[in-house]
Amino acid sequence: MLGKRIRNIMIIIAASIGMVVTNAGTAHAGTSTYRYSFEGDPAATWRIEAYGSSAGGFDINAGVARSFNNNAWLTSATSFSAVGMEFTFSSHLVSTCSANIYISSFGVSQVNLEVIDPRTWTGTWYTFTLTSSAYTNVSFPSWSGSNRTKFLRVALIGSNRNYGILIDDLTVSCTTRYP
């Protein structure tokens, strides 16, 4: 009787150790989402760049924003114009991030979506042609790593025609795996 009871206790202990070992390898992940628009004082967050015969700025209460009241605009006949912001996410661990933004075009516009490391000013980009006057949701190239700060930029490339775009509503999502 005592031997049977000891055997049952040993089985329970062995099963518990097995569950602990099985659960020890489970990784956890958390996703953080950040949303940015051009409300308030957009020049405090966003940076406009204009080269050659290009220009950029902010429409404040102009009635052309995708949501809320304000948006950015870019035009470029030659060279390029851009609007961007520095983004820092909160994790010190390796994360994978993605971002999307809404863009409306007047004319046939060649656009770069760029993810730049501000320490070296190198990065990745996605180039596409936009012809829709409706706001279109487009995605930046995804990025990963432990460098928490990136400069996200939308650039309008000049094509010897004076075309332009409207920009609004940036969303960034970062997923971090925790050990």
N, C-alpha and C positions, 0 to 999 in steps of 0.2 A: 504494500500500500504506500509506504514512504518512498520506495523506489519509483512507483508510478507517478507520484506527485512531483518528485524531483525531475523526472523525465519530461513531464508537462511544462514545468517551469523553464527547463532548458530549451524546449521547443519555442516557447513564447519569447525568451531572450534572443534566440537565434533569429526568429522572424522579425523582431524589433530591430536588431542590428542590420538585417537585410534591407528593411525599409529605410533606415538612416543612410546606408550606403547608396541605395537607389536614388534617394532624393538629393544626395549631396551634389550630383552632377547637373541639376536643373539650373539653367540660366534664366535670369529675369531681364525684362526690357521695359523701358519706360519711354513714352513718346511725349514730347513737348511741342506745342503748336504756337506760333507767334504770328500776329496779324498787324500789318502796317498799312495805313492809308496816307493821304496827304492833308489830313485835317489839322486844325490848329495852325502852328507856324511851320509849314513844311520845310522851309529853308534851314530850320534848326536840326533836322534829321537827314534830309536829302541834299545831295550835291549835284548841281547842274554843271556840265562841261560843254563847251561849244568851240569848235575848231573850223577854220576855213569859213565858208559862207553858210554857217549853221547857227541855230539858236535854240534856246530852251527856257522853260519857266514853269510857273504854276498858275492854273486857272482857279481863282478863289471865288466861290459862289457864282460861277459862270453858267451853271446849268448843263454842263457836259460831262460831269463825273459819272462813273458807273454806280457808285454808292456814295452816300452822304453828300458833301458840298464841293470838295476840292479834288483836283487831279493834277498830273504833270503833263506837259506837252513838249515835243521836240520837233524841229524841222532841220532839214539838211539838204543842200544842193550839192555841195562838195565836202570832202573830208567827213567828219561825223559830229554828232551831238549825243550827249548821254545824260542820264539821271541815275544816281546810285546812292546806296547807303551802306555804312558799315554795320555788320550784324555779328553779335557775340552771343553764343548760346551758353547755357549755364553749367554744363557737365565738363568735368576734367577728364572723363573717360573717353575712349574712342566712340564716336557717334557717326551715324549715317544721316545726312540731311538732304531734303529736297525742298524746292521752292517753286511757286507759280505766281504769275502776275497777269493782269488783264490789260490788253492792248487793243486800241482801235486805230485803224489806218485811214488817212485820206490820201488816196493814190496807191501806187504799188511801192511798198516800203520794204527794204532789206534791213533786218533787225538782228542784232546780236544780244543774247542773254549771256552774261558773263559772271563767273564765280572766281574772284581774285583773292589771292593771299596778299594782304596789304604789307607784309614784311618784305616780300620780294617782288611784288607787282606781277606775278605770274599766276596762271590759272587755266581754267577750261571755259569753253564757250560753245554756244549752240547758235548757228546762223540759219535764218529762215526768211521767207518772203511772205508778207502779210498784205492782203488786198481787201479785207473786210472792214467796213465802216462800223460794224457792230463790235462791241468789246468781245475779244476772244481770249480764252484762258490758255496761256502757254507756260511751259515748264522749263525751268533752268536745268542745266546738267546737275545730277546729284553729286554729292561729295561726301567723303568720310575722312576720318582721322582725328587726332587729338588737338589739332590747332583750332581753337574755339572761335577765332575771329576771321570773318570773310567780308569782302566788299562785294555786294551784289549790284550789278549794273545792267541797265538796258541802254543799248547804243543804237542809234539810227545811222545807217551808213549812207552817205551821199551818193547819188547816181546821176549827177548833172541835171536833175529835175528837182524842183522844190516840193518834195513830199513831206508829210509829217505824220506823227502818231500822238495819241493820247494814252496815258498810262495811269492805272489805278489798282489798288487793292493787292498788295503783296502778302502772301502767306508762306511761312517757312515751317516745316515739320522736321524735327530731329528725333531719331530713335537711338537710345543708348542702351547697350547691353551691360547689365550688372553681373558680376561674378556670383 
